[in-house]
């Protein structure tokens, strides 16, 4: 992919966009989802479907029916992911219907090029819909052949079952070898770590009978992860995660230094952190 020429990497490329934490979740932890966006009037006021991934390695697609899709999984890490995605979106908007955009087709990014924050209407909410499969790849006018259906089914079978919770923002249940909750947070990393350390020291960092595993960094945010009791369904988490959110908010509001037990808990959390991008 074309490399950005920016001298200073942008650590939070989605900062300032509605639903920043959900942008990060769709980029990093959700296999199949779509979300709503719209370009500014200067860029045509066009509705855009933001997706996790598109077929064929495309980073954006102008479908035959006129729908424009922008994929978050299709771009590699760069100095400014927001600027690269904006370039892909603008390329798709100007392309003929039925045209996909590959990352390597984009021009080298330059300082001052528009970013998503410049191209998208920031008043339009980022409303996420998680899908079990990838039927959203196909427009309504496409004939569903056996070959297309088989391809979609194969992609769906390889996808990790995922559900977005409704009681708190940007929290996603998933089922892999067992069930987990991954919850993207927009607060400063140190504040999140301190807050969870305070809860952990009081043995209150668990969720629905499961345990706090650790957290990872992605696109400048931290994403805490909980391992859940085997067989836990997403619907069972709505009340427990709302209660955990209340405790976490209280812990985030504390300004006193950590005590000795909390410092030990914090050291354990930090030692398990990883950075995805």
N, C-alpha and C positions, 0 to 999 in steps of 0.2 A: 504494500500500500504506500501511497505518497506520504512522505514525512513532512510534519509541520516544521516551519522555520522559527517558531517561537523560541526565545532563549530561556524563558522560565516556564516550566510545566505548570499547567492549571490542575491543581490537586482535586478541586471540586467542580468538575465540568458542568454539572447540572444545577449548581447553586443559582438561585434566583428564578428557576422555573417552578410553576405550580407542581406540587407533588414530587419534589426532589427525591425523597426517599423511595418512592415508587419507580422513578426513572432508574435509580441504582438497582433496585430489586429486579426489574425487568432486564436490565443489562447483565446481572450477575447470577441470579438464583432462580428465576422463573423460566421454565422451558418454552411455554406456549401461552402468549397473552397478546391482547391488543389494548390500545388506549387512545383517548381522544386528544386531538390538538388542532389548531387552526393557524394559518399564517396571518401575519398582519395585513392591513389593507394595502400597504406599500408592496407587499408580495402577493397580492391577488385575493386575499381573504379566503384562501382555499382550505377546506377541511382536509386533515391529514390523519391517517391511521398509523400510529406508532406500533410496531410489532417487536416481538422478541427476536424473531429470525425469519428469513425468507429463503426460498429454494434457490439453487443454482449459485450460491455464494453472493447473491445480490445484496447490496446494502440499502437499496431503495428500488421502488418499482412504480411505474405509471401503468396501471392496468388498462386493458381494453375498454372497460366501462368508465374510465376516467378517474377512478379512485387512485390516490397516491399513498403509498406505504413506505415507511421508513423503519429499517431494522436496526436494533441496538446491538445484536450479537455479531453483526457482520463486519464491524470495524475493529481493528487492532488498537492497542494502546498507542497514544501519541502525546505530543506536548499539550494539545487541546482537543479533546474528543468532541466537545460541543461544536467547535469550528468545523471539524471534519464531517460531523453529522449534518450540519447546516449545508455544507457543500454538496453532500449527497442528496439532500432534500431539494435544493435548488436545481440540481441537475435533473432530478426526476420530474419536477414541475415543468421544466422546459422541454422535456423529452416527448417524443410522439407516444400516444397511447399504445400499450403493448411492449414498452421498452423497459428493460431492467438496467440498473446501474451497478457496475462492479467497482470495488474500491480502487483498483489499479487504473481505472479510467478517469479518476478525478485529477484535476491539476494540483500541483504542489501548493499547499496552503501558504498564505502570506500573512504577515502581521497586518491587522486591520480588516481582514476578511470577516464577513458576518458570522456570528455564532447563533446557536439556537435561540438565545435570549434576544437577539436582534430580529430574527425571522419569524418567531412564533408570537401570537397574541397571548400575553401573560395573564389576561383575564379569563381565558378559557380553561376550565378545570381539566386535570389529567385523570380521567376516569378509566380505571383498569377493568378489563374483563379477562379472566383466566379461562383458557380453553383446554379441553381434554385432548384435542387433536389439532390439525393444521388446515381445516377446511377453509379458513379465512384466506388462504393463499389463492383460492379459486374465485373468479368473479361469476356472477349469476348467469352470464351468457356462455360459459364454457361447458362443453359437453363432457359429462362425467364418464369417461371411458374406464374399462377394467384396469388399464395400465395406470391411469391417474389415481383411481381409488386404491389400488394396491400400494402405490407410492405413499399416499397419505396415511394409509393404515400402518405401513412399516414405520413411518416417522412417529406416529402416535404411540406405537408399541414401545419404542425406544425412549419415550418421554417419561419423566418422573411425575407421578400424580401430585398435583399442587393445588392448594385452595387459598385464596386471599380471605383473611378474616375481616369481619365487618365492624367489630367492636373497638378496634384500635387501628391507626394508620400503618400501612406498609409492613404488616406482619403476614407471613406466608407459611402455612402448614405444608409439609411434604412427606411423602412416604418413599423411603429407599429401603435399606436393609431393615429399618424400623422407622418410626415416625419422629419428625423434628419440627421445630418452629424456628424460623429465621426472621428477625425483626430489625429492619433498617432504621437507624436513628439519625436525626439531623443535628442533635446537640453536639457540642465540642467533645472530642474523644475522651479527654481527661475527665470531664464531668460525668460521662456515661460510665467510665471505668470506676470512678470513685463511688458513684451511686450503687452500682451492682456490688462493689466490694462491701459497702455498708450493709446491703441486704444479705450478702453471702455470709458475713460475720455473724449475723443474727439467724442464720439458717432459714432465710426467707427468699432466697434467690431462685428456688425451684418453681416449677409451673405444672399444675394439674397432676401432681404426683411424680413428675419427671424432674430432671436436674439440669442446672445451667452448665453447659459444656465449655463455653468460651466465646470468643468473638473474632471476626476477621474485618479487615479494612477493605473497602472497595469504593473507588471514585470519591475518595476523601471522607467517606462516612464509615462508622463502625456498625457492624451487623452482629448483634448478640445471637447465640444459638442455644436452644434448649433441646435435649433429648427427652422424648416423651415415653410414658409407659407403652409397651407393645400393644398395638391395636387401637390406640387413641385416634378418634376421628376429629376432623376439623371443627365440627359443630360443638363438640364437647369442650372446646377451648375458649369459647366466646366469653363466658363469665369469668373463668380463672384468669384469662389474660387481661381483662378489664380491671380485676382486682390487683394484679401485678402492676399494671400501668399506674394505678393510684399510688401504690407503694413506691414505685420507681420515681414518680413525679415528686413525692415527698422527699425522697433521698436526694434527688437532683437539686432540691431547694436548700439543702443543708450547706452551710458555708464553713462550719468548723473543721479544723484539720482532722484527718483520720486518726483513730486511736490505734493501739498496737495490733489488736486483732484485725481491724480493718486494713491496716497496712500489709499484714501477712496475706490476707485474702486478695488484696490488690496485686501483690507480687505474683501470686499464683495465676491470676487472670492475665496479666501482662506477659508472663512467660509462655502462654499458650496462644498468643495472638499471631495471626498471619496476615499478610497483605496480598490480595488478589491482583490489584492493579494500582 
